[in-house]
Amino acid sequence: MIAAYIDEFIMLCAGAWMTAVGFGYVDLPVPPNQPWLGNLVRQFKWMGPLLVLIAVILGVAAPG
């Protein structure tokens, strides 16, 4: 039971980090020869909040 909450906490932290990087609050330097990484960072704007939402839903729906 506690392992599920740890997993959701890690998901919540990863989603918060992805959101911060996607919206530019945390800088993630992209080397000029890797444009795919810049594209991935732009996708963090929607992936981060989605991951936070999934973590919260799983945390609320977890059997107690």
C-alpha positions in Angstrom: 0.0 0.0 0.0 2.7 2.5 0.9 4.6 1.6 -2.3 1.7 2.8 -4.4 1.8 6.2 -2.6 5.5 6.4 -3.2 5.0 5.7 -6.9 2.4 8.4 -7.1 4.6 10.8 -5.3 7.4 10.2 -7.8 4.9 10.7 -10.6 3.7 14.0 -9.0 7.3 15.3 -8.7 8.2 14.3 -12.3 5.1 16.0 -13.6 5.9 19.2 -11.6 9.4 19.1 -13.0 8.2 18.6 -16.6 5.7 21.4 -16.2 8.4 23.8 -14.9 10.7 22.9 -17.7 7.9 23.2 -20.3 6.9 26.6 -19.2 10.4 27.9 -18.8 10.6 28.2 -15.0 13.6 25.7 -15.0 16.1 26.0 -17.8 17.0 22.8 -19.7 19.8 23.7 -22.1 19.3 22.1 -25.5 22.5 21.5 -27.6 22.2 23.1 -31.0 22.8 19.8 -32.8 19.8 18.1 -31.2 16.6 19.7 -32.4 14.5 16.6 -31.3 15.3 17.5 -27.6 13.9 21.0 -28.1 10.7 19.5 -29.6 10.4 17.2 -26.6 10.8 20.1 -24.2 8.0 22.0 -25.9 5.8 18.9 -25.4 6.4 19.1 -21.6 3.8 22.0 -21.5 1.0 19.4 -21.8 2.7 16.2 -20.6 3.6 17.6 -17.2 0.2 18.7 -16.1 -1.3 15.5 -17.5 1.1 13.5 -15.4 0.3 15.5 -12.3 -3.4 14.9 -12.9 -2.9 11.2 -13.4 -0.9 11.0 -10.1 -3.6 12.9 -8.2 -6.4 10.7 -9.6 -4.5 7.5 -8.8 -3.7 8.8 -5.3 -7.4 9.6 -4.6 -8.6 6.4 -6.1 -6.1 4.1 -4.3 -7.8 1.7 -2.0 -7.2 2.7 1.6 
